[in-house]
Every structure is written in C-alpha cells, then in structure tokens.
C-alpha cells in the first residue's frame, strides 16, 4: 500500500520520486516514509479505509508477504487544520514490491487504490536520518 502511495505521488506530483519520499537502503532492507496531505473532508473515508484494512487483515498481511514487506504502518495527524497520513514501510526491495503491487489482484490493493485516488492531495518530502533495528537479518523474514 505504501509502495502504491509512492507510485501515485511520483506519477501525480512532478519531482516527487521514491528517493524524495524517504526510500533508503539500510544495508539489507529498503526503508520508506511518506507524508501525505489529505484532501479536505476526507476523515470519514480515512477511517473507513483503516477499518477495511483491519477487517481484511489476513488479505493485507498476505499482500505484504507477496511484496516482501516486513512492516507497513500509517499514522493520521492534523497540523494547522490540515489532515495528513504518515506511512512507514520496510521491504526487502521497494522495486520488487512495486512490481508486485502493479499486478496485484488483491481486493485490499484495489480498495487502497480507490482510497488514495479519492483522498490524497499531495506528498511531502521526507529524509531518513537513521534507522536502527535489533533484528540481525530482517531480510530473511521478508
């Protein structure tokens, strides 16, 4: 899902590519963080999207496994009356995950695509400052 966010932002907001979205390699894993400004009056759809993902948790986890993603998290925040999503993701390869998402038949990915097209206004650049993990070989679980 986050990878789809990066693709969407890259396609729809010139100059905002994966590197600008915080995709960095920490040696064994790619790490990404993207900040997404939401369109006005999107909170009900955001809550419905989160509920859908949680209600379809098994399908969402299977999708992450197919993509080689170990962690995907989204946070909702409000800054100066604007709503944002912050997405964080760790994957064995963002490039590989991107290819899997493009060809996915998952209902979770389809719902997410509709959600982002209807609610996401723009992406905001992030820069990875550091990434620490106690897991020795995280890529083996991806």
C-alpha positions, 0 to 999 in steps of 0.5 A: 500500500505504501509502495502504491502511495509512492507510485501515485505521488511520483506519477501525480506530483512532478519531482516527487520520486521514491528517493524524495519520499524517504526510500533508503537502503539500510544495508539489507532492507529498503526503508520508506516514509511518506507524508501525505496531505489529505484532501479536505473532508476526507476523515470519514473515508480515512477511517473507513479505509483503516477499518477495511484494512483491519477487517481484511487483515489476513488479505493485507498481511498476505499482500505484504508477504507477496511484496516482501514487506516486513512492516507497513504502518500509517499514522493520521495527524492534523497540523494547522487544520490540515489532515495528513497520513504518515506511512512507514514501510520496510521491504526487502526491495521497494522495486520488487514490491512495486512490481508486485503491487502493479499486478496485484489482484488483491481486493485490499490493493484495489480498495487502497487504490480507490482510497488514495485516488479519492483522498490524497492531495499531495506528498511531502518530502521526507529524509531518513536520518537513521534507522536502527533495528535489533533484528540481525537479518530482517531480510530473511523474514521478508 
